[in-house]
Every structure is written in structure tokens, then in C-alpha cells.
Amino acid sequence: MAIAPQAVEQLATATRGTLVGPDDALYDEARAVYNGMIDKRPALVVRCADVADVIGAVRFARDNDVAVAVRGGGHNGGGLGTVDGGLVIDLGALRGVRVDPVARTVQAEGGATLGDVDHATHAFGLAVPGGIISTTGVGGLTLGGGIGHLTRGLGLTIDNLVGVDVVLADGSFVKADAEHNDDLFWAVRGGGGNFGVVTNFTFRAHPVGTVVAGPMLWQLDDAPEVMRFYREFIGGAPRELGGFFAFLTVPPGPPFPEELHLKKMCGIVWAHTGSPEAAERDLRPARDFKTPVLDGVMPLPLPAWNSAFDVLYPRGQQQYWRADFYNELSDEAIAVHVEHAAKLPTWQSTMHLYPIDGAAADPGKADTPWAYRDARWAEVIFAVDPDPANAELIKRWTVDYWDATHSFSAGGAYVNFMMDEGQERVRATYRDNYDRLATVKRRYDPTNFFHVNQNIRPAG
Ligand SMILES: Cc1cc2nc3c(=O)[nH]c(=O)nc-3n(C[C@H](O)[C@H](O)[C@H](O)COP(=O)(O)OP(=O)(O)OC[C@H]3O[C@@H](n4cnc5c(N)ncnc54)[C@H](O)[C@@H]3O)c2cc1C
């Protein structure tokens, strides 16, 4: 249904930010999200300048019966930050971050990126655990969970969330934290963008400034041995050591040595938050079991490490995603993983196994919606290429890989690593927490106004 021009005019008058529609020169830029495979045409994009604009946009969509997508950083693989024929509430201009170094808390607006938070906190020698690419939105990442280099030591991003400001589906504004709307506060810690537009996140920060970090790479032929080492080693390593396993193709440029360019390899990507001496001690077993072909571990400021991969994954490329949680990694499973790694379809395509033991396993399964507190790894199969002509190729590899390995997995998947797997997978991911999420959804969003997400349907 087309929106009445008069209603759009009224919204434009009431909005401090800008409205972009199909006839505007900026339309193609405003409708684009990070994944170039997503090509949706919203009726209107509202680039909000403040919370009042968000409230106005929500009320406008309600009054005019328009579907809504909320966009934080726009990174979601499934393109959940946009919608065909609907209204995009774009928070991209709301990127303010405020650090309280005394209370060690950080406030980030709903459209801030991880890089914005790292930049602001690093000046105080503090950090909030986030993800591994700095252009990712704090909004979507946090609401889905948040896995990164610091997860083993400091937990998921949601484990460091102390409160949110939310614009609800009826346009009202509420706070949710341990003292206010505790059911809503529970739900936003993993339940995605189902419950409202979060205009502000308050996080607990930690004294982390420098990390000893980098990749160690081995030959792909040695991958079974490296995976077995990793399986045995990481769970017993000190919490200050994070390290995810990866199948990868060596990027064709510096700082990688030319003889390794475009070679398929396997690796462990480390981040240690202790002293260089402690890192040397804790990483010694990885160097000793089989000398890495490349050892790129070095002391780095955390913001540099958290943005080190940005250049490999620029905006606008084709991406296809699949994911699973894993409790164990049997020799049989390893053999199937290696078989598919040998067929990595493009140099940016990869498989990562992120450890979610340590601090991420401390909360109970029902303490937050994140129900896989007992799983050891969150896996993502992530295929990428700049050329739209290769979209089918990367999709086929991802799906084939996932089909072949899924039976070894724990069942569900991290919602932020999923793409378009549908309702069954959303339920599998939240396990016993799904029904409670559906009850909270009924209370705060009974008409499923916020449905462009990994959707929780309101309880009947
Ligand atoms: C290159 C790349 C690297 C990544 N690395 C990691 C990683 O290391 N760790 C990790 O955990 N994840 C990672 N992710 C996944 C990431 O967490 C998800 O893609 C997440 O959805 C991105 O959030 P966003 O705000 O950028 O996305 P968007 O596309 O803007 O939004 C995604 C979803 O969240 C909702 N949403 C976003 N902001 C808000 C808000 N303020 N209020 C209400 N709803 C909101 C949207 O409505 C939508 O449903 C990565 C993704 C990419 C593309």
C-alpha cells in the first residue's frame, strides 16, 4: 500500500534528520546494506537525528500501517536492516559514545559501530567486548549476543550490558535494566530486535588497552592435526587467551609473504589480554606442537586488532552465511570439515569456530535468552565475493558445507550468524527460552510490529 504524500510531508516537517524516498538522488545509497546480495526497495528511509525522530518514525509507521525495518550498522547477513516497500528507521547518524571512567560504564547510541565504542573507550584504557570487524553495528551485534576476541575472558557483549533505552511498538519510551522492566531487559540480551528500537545501550567496561594478538597459520594438509590440537587445548587455556580456529585463503597482499598469497591454509587467530610474558607462556604449546608456517602474533592496541580484518571485508560484496553451535569436534567431523575447506570457493570465503567457553559459559541457560551456554563453539560458514556473478557459487559451497557438517553440531545457531534459515532454526536457537521470549513479545509488541528480524512470534 502506497503511503499518502501528505503523511510523508508531515513526517518530514516533524523530523530533524532526513527522509529519503525512491525519487531522491541519495536513494540507492540510503537503501543499500552491507551485504551486496540484498537488493531491497523501501518506500522510505528515515535517517533519524535523535530519539524524538525514532519515536516519530515508529508512530508514523503505526498510523500508516507500514512495515518497519530498524537499521543499526546495516551489517546483518540476511539484510534485516531493510524491507521492500516499507519504512527503514535508520539509526546510522546516532553514533555518540560516552565513557564514564569512574563507574567504568559506557553509553553507546543505537547506531554506533564497534569502532566507535573502541575509539571512545581506548582513550581511557577501557574496552567493551564486541566483535572482530569494527564497522559492525553495536545494535544488531549486542541484541543477538556478541562474540569476539575477548569472549572467553569477559563474556558475550550481552553479559556486559547493564541497561537500554527502548522505543516500543506503540511509540512509548522506556528504560530496561535490573530495576526497570526486567522482563524486557532479559529479552533484549539475545532476543534480537524483536522488542523495540534500542536508542541507547549502557555497558560495563574493562581495563583492556593492549592485546598480544595475531594469526598463526599452518598448511591445510595439517588441518586435522591442528584442529585436534585446538580442540584439546583451548578449553583448558587461561581465560585471558581467546583464539578462534579458521579455514582461510591467505589474502593477496601485505603483510602476508608473497609465497603464501592465495594459498588455502588453516589457522588460529589469537588475542591475549595479559602481559607479553604471559602471552608467550600461554601460546607456547601452539608453537611447540607444530611450528606455524606464519606466526603473526604481536602486541597491538585493541582498536587496531578489532579493525585488522576490516579491509578484507568491505561493504557491498556478495555474502552468504550459515551457522551452527558445536559441543564437540570428533575426528569424523574434522575429516568432513577439512574436505569442504579444500573447496573454499573464493579467497575471502572462510569458516570460523569461535570459542564460547570460559566467561561466556558462566551465566545459566535461562539467565538470558542465549540458550547455548553449554556449547563450546559458535561456528560460521561465511562465503564472500565482490562479483554478483559468483553469488550462486558461494551460496552452493556454504549450503553444501553446512549440509555435510550440521549433523555433528549441537542443534541451533548464533542468530547473528544466520541468514535465511527460517522459524524452525530460530526456535532451535532459543531452545526452552523461546516460549518466554514469545510471552515478553506479546507484552511489548503484541502485533509483531517489529518483525524484520530473526522473528519471535507473540505468544497466542
Ligand atoms: C563482516 C562481519 C563481521 C561480523 N563479525 C561478528 C563478530 O565478530 N561477532 C558477532 O557477534 N557478530 C558478528 N557479525 C554479525 C553481526 O553481529 C550481525 O550481522 C548483526 O546483526 C549486525 O548488527 P548491525 O546493527 O550492524 O545490523 P543491522 O543490519 O543494522 O541490524 C540487524 C538486526 O538488528 C536489529 N537492530 C539493529 N540495531 C538495532 C537497534 N538499535 N534497536 C533495535 N534493533 C536493532 C535490526 O532491526 C535487525 O533485525 C559480523 C557481521 C559481518 C557482516
The ligand as a Tripos MOL2 file, in Angstrom:
@<TRIPOS>MOLECULE
LIG
   53    58     1     0     0
SMALL
NO_CHARGES

@<TRIPOS>ATOM
      1 C1         31.8380   -8.6610    8.3060 C.3       1 LIG1
      2 C2         31.0310   -9.0400    9.5120 C.ar      1 LIG1
      3 C3         31.6710   -9.4350   10.6700 C.ar      1 LIG1
      4 C4         30.9390   -9.8140   11.7890 C.ar      1 LIG1
      5 N1         31.6050  -10.1890   12.9090 N.ar      1 LIG1
      6 C5         30.9020  -10.5110   14.0250 C.ar      1 LIG1
      7 C6         31.5730  -10.8190   15.2370 C.ar      1 LIG1
      8 O1         32.7880  -10.7960   15.3110 O.2       1 LIG1
      9 N2         30.8240  -11.1410   16.3100 N.ar      1 LIG1
     10 C7         29.4720  -11.1570   16.2700 C.ar      1 LIG1
     11 O2         28.8610  -11.4400   17.2960 O.2       1 LIG1
     12 N3         28.8110  -10.8780   15.1440 N.ar      1 LIG1
     13 C8         29.4940  -10.5530   14.0190 C.ar      1 LIG1
     14 N4         28.8350  -10.2600   12.8650 N.ar      1 LIG1
     15 C9         27.3950  -10.4430   12.8080 C.3       1 LIG1
     16 C10        26.6780   -9.2380   13.3560 C.3       1 LIG1
     17 O3         26.5750   -9.3570   14.7510 O.3       1 LIG1
     18 C11        25.2640   -9.1730   12.7780 C.3       1 LIG1
     19 O4         25.3660   -9.0330   11.3820 O.3       1 LIG1
     20 C12        24.4540   -8.0400   13.3880 C.3       1 LIG1
     21 O5         23.1020   -8.2270   13.0160 O.3       1 LIG1
     22 C13        24.9620   -6.7030   12.9060 C.3       1 LIG1
     23 O6         24.3130   -5.6590   13.5660 O.3       1 LIG1
     24 P1         24.0360   -4.2970   12.7780 P.3       1 LIG1
     25 O7         23.4490   -3.3440   13.7400 O.co2     1 LIG1
     26 O8         25.2500   -3.8980   12.0100 O.co2     1 LIG1
     27 O9         22.9890   -4.8460   11.7050 O.3       1 LIG1
     28 P2         21.6240   -4.3170   11.0960 P.3       1 LIG1
     29 O10        21.5430   -4.9940    9.7660 O.co2     1 LIG1
     30 O11        21.5080   -2.8500   11.1520 O.co2     1 LIG1
     31 O12        20.5390   -4.9360   12.0880 O.3       1 LIG1
     32 C14        20.4490   -6.3040   12.3420 C.3       1 LIG1
     33 C15        19.2210   -6.6250   13.1580 C.3       1 LIG1
     34 O13        19.3050   -5.9800   14.4230 O.3       1 LIG1
     35 C16        18.2580   -5.0410   14.5900 C.3       1 LIG1
     36 N5         18.8090   -3.8180   15.1760 N.ar      1 LIG1
     37 C17        19.9930   -3.2310   14.9070 C.ar      1 LIG1
     38 N6         20.1840   -2.1790   15.6970 N.ar      1 LIG1
     39 C18        19.0770   -2.0810   16.4700 C.ar      1 LIG1
     40 C19        18.6720   -1.1900   17.4990 C.ar      1 LIG1
     41 N7         19.4550   -0.1880   17.8990 N.pl3     1 LIG1
     42 N8         17.4640   -1.4070   18.0830 N.ar      1 LIG1
     43 C20        16.6730   -2.4410   17.6980 C.ar      1 LIG1
     44 N9         17.0050   -3.3070   16.7370 N.ar      1 LIG1
     45 C21        18.2020   -3.1200   16.1380 C.ar      1 LIG1
     46 C22        17.7040   -4.8010   13.2060 C.3       1 LIG1
     47 O14        16.3700   -4.4610   13.2160 O.3       1 LIG1
     48 C23        17.9300   -6.1410   12.5330 C.3       1 LIG1
     49 O15        16.8820   -7.0360   12.8390 O.3       1 LIG1
     50 C24        29.5320   -9.8320   11.7480 C.ar      1 LIG1
     51 C25        28.8840   -9.4160   10.5720 C.ar      1 LIG1
     52 C26        29.6170   -9.0130    9.4640 C.ar      1 LIG1
     53 C27        28.9150   -8.6250    8.2110 C.3       1 LIG1
@<TRIPOS>BOND
     1     1     2 1
     2     2     3 ar
     3     2    52 ar
     4     3     4 ar
     5     4     5 ar
     6     4    50 ar
     7     5     6 ar
     8     6     7 ar
     9     6    13 1
    10     7     8 2
    11     7     9 ar
    12     9    10 ar
    13    10    11 2
    14    10    12 ar
    15    12    13 ar
    16    13    14 ar
    17    14    15 1
    18    14    50 ar
    19    15    16 1
    20    16    17 1
    21    16    18 1
    22    18    19 1
    23    18    20 1
    24    20    21 1
    25    20    22 1
    26    22    23 1
    27    23    24 1
    28    24    25 2
    29    24    26 1
    30    24    27 1
    31    27    28 1
    32    28    29 2
    33    28    30 1
    34    28    31 1
    35    31    32 1
    36    32    33 1
    37    33    34 1
    38    33    48 1
    39    34    35 1
    40    35    36 1
    41    35    46 1
    42    36    37 ar
    43    36    45 ar
    44    37    38 ar
    45    38    39 ar
    46    39    40 ar
    47    39    45 ar
    48    40    41 1
    49    40    42 ar
    50    42    43 ar
    51    43    44 ar
    52    44    45 ar
    53    46    47 1
    54    46    48 1
    55    48    49 1
    56    50    51 ar
    57    51    52 ar
    58    52    53 1
@<TRIPOS>SUBSTRUCTURE
     1 LIG1         1 GROUP 0 **** ****
